[in-house]
Amino acid sequence: MKKLIFLFAVLFSFTGMAQNSQLFEAANKAYGAGNYEEAIENYEQILANGKTSAEVHYNLGNAYYKLNDIAPSIYHYEKALQLAPGDEDVINNLSFARNMTIDALGQEESKGFYGIFESSTTAFSASGWGWVAVFCMLVFVVFILVYYFSNRTLVKRLLFISGMFFLVLAIASAVIGFTKQDLQQDSTYAIVFSEEVEVKTEPSPVSEEAFTLHEGAKVKITEDFQGWVEIELPNGSRGWMEENEVRRL
């Protein structure tokens, strides 16, 4: 019975992969033909199936951008950048999309250790660094096994040094991955999806207006309270808005 269940699980997995592959190809074809709504529908279906990737989010951002839907365009570019940090195409297109927003908020500058850490680890996402750690650990194991069965002193010395080098890389990559994940969890950002939002001084519709934001603005969420979120802008301004006005990254 367990074997049968496992077989069905494997078949379901392969079926899902084939379906997503077909959807991706259909979406790309629709995009190439200028049918951006159809392309978006197929890309969104891939995400609904539980499959996410930088390519899907990047293509979604492009499709929404073609339709001048700024908020979802920026949202998906940001999601693509989370999965593929440092990707020049994503960064450039995200910059173009931001230029179409009304609010000139600027970008939050990372300072101190956090800024140095972020700028020096953009090669991979948190999960990417995890895979680097796994790869380095596998290489370390291979070197140690060969070291164990080797009889030549010079070869054993080189294998040992190389193995230790990859072990250090594995540990460092794992630490970077966990650190990036923790930092991402501590900093929750969102994109404003409503055309115009009155940001309040308190989490109440009758409170005074602090300032106004428009679709596509990127904000940092600092607190949640009964359907409201407190947001912070790069200039330090804070206020409250209803959670359904934004979409978390």
KAJOLIN-V342483 format. One record per residue. N is the residue number from 1. RES is the residue in one small letter. D_CENTER is the distance of its C-alpha to the mean C-alpha in whole Angstrom. Layout:
# KAJOLIN-V342483
{{N/RES/D_CENTER} {N/RES/D_CENTER}}
This chain:
# KAJOLIN-V342483
{{1/m/39} {2/k/36} {3/k/36} {4/l/36} {5/i/33} {6/f/31} {7/l/32} {8/f/31} {9/a/28} {10/v/27} {11/l/29} {12/f/26} {13/s/23} {14/f/25} {15/t/26} {16/g/22} {17/m/21} {18/a/24} {19/q/23} {20/n/19} {21/s/21} {22/q/23} {23/l/21} {24/f/19} {25/e/22} {26/a/24} {27/a/21} {28/n/21} {29/k/25} {30/a/25} {31/y/23} {32/g/25} {33/a/28} {34/g/27} {35/n/26} {36/y/23} {37/e/23} {38/e/24} {39/a/21} {40/i/19} {41/e/21} {42/n/20} {43/y/16} {44/e/16} {45/q/18} {46/i/16} {47/l/13} {48/a/16} {49/n/17} {50/g/15} {51/k/13} {52/t/9} {53/s/9} {54/a/7} {55/e/11} {56/v/12} {57/h/9} {58/y/11} {59/n/14} {60/l/14} {61/g/13} {62/n/16} {63/a/18} {64/y/18} {65/y/19} {66/k/22} {67/l/23} {68/n/22} {69/d/20} {70/i/18} {71/a/16} {72/p/14} {73/s/14} {74/i/12} {75/y/10} {76/h/9} {77/y/9} {78/e/7} {79/k/4} {80/a/5} {81/l/5} {82/q/2} {83/l/4} {84/a/7} {85/p/8} {86/g/11} {87/d/12} {88/e/15} {89/d/15} {90/v/11} {91/i/13} {92/n/16} {93/n/15} {94/l/13} {95/s/16} {96/f/19} {97/a/17} {98/r/17} {99/n/21} {100/m/22} {101/t/21} {102/i/24} {103/d/23} {104/a/23} {105/l/21} {106/g/20} {107/q/17} {108/e/17} {109/e/19} {110/s/18} {111/k/21} {112/g/23} {113/f/21} {114/y/18} {115/g/18} {116/i/19} {117/f/17} {118/e/14} {119/s/16} {120/s/17} {121/t/14} {122/t/12} {123/a/13} {124/f/11} {125/s/7} {126/a/9} {127/s/10} {128/g/11} {129/w/13} {130/g/15} {131/w/16} {132/v/17} {133/a/19} {134/v/20} {135/f/22} {136/c/23} {137/m/25} {138/l/26} {139/v/28} {140/f/29} {141/v/31} {142/v/32} {143/f/34} {144/i/35} {145/l/37} {146/v/38} {147/y/40} {148/y/41} {149/f/43} {150/s/44} {151/n/48} {152/r/47} {153/t/47} {154/l/45} {155/v/43} {156/k/42} {157/r/42} {158/l/39} {159/l/37} {160/f/37} {161/i/36} {162/s/33} {163/g/32} {164/m/32} {165/f/30} {166/f/27} {167/l/27} {168/v/27} {169/l/24} {170/a/22} {171/i/23} {172/a/21} {173/s/18} {174/a/18} {175/v/19} {176/i/16} {177/g/13} {178/f/15} {179/t/15} {180/k/12} {181/q/11} {182/d/14} {183/l/13} {184/q/10} {185/q/12} {186/d/15} {187/s/13} {188/t/12} {189/y/11} {190/a/12} {191/i/14} {192/v/17} {193/f/18} {194/s/22} {195/e/24} {196/e/26} {197/v/25} {198/e/28} {199/v/26} {200/k/29} {201/t/31} {202/e/31} {203/p/29} {204/s/32} {205/p/32} {206/v/36} {207/s/35} {208/e/35} {209/e/32} {210/a/30} {211/f/29} {212/t/27} {213/l/24} {214/h/23} {215/e/20} {216/g/17} {217/a/17} {218/k/15} {219/v/16} {220/k/15} {221/i/17} {222/t/19} {223/e/21} {224/d/22} {225/f/25} {226/q/27} {227/g/25} {228/w/24} {229/v/21} {230/e/22} {231/i/20} {232/e/20} {233/l/20} {234/p/20} {235/n/24} {236/g/24} {237/s/25} {238/r/25} {239/g/26} {240/w/25} {241/m/24} {242/e/24} {243/e/21} {244/n/21} {245/e/21} {246/v/17} {247/r/14} {248/r/11} {249/l/8}}
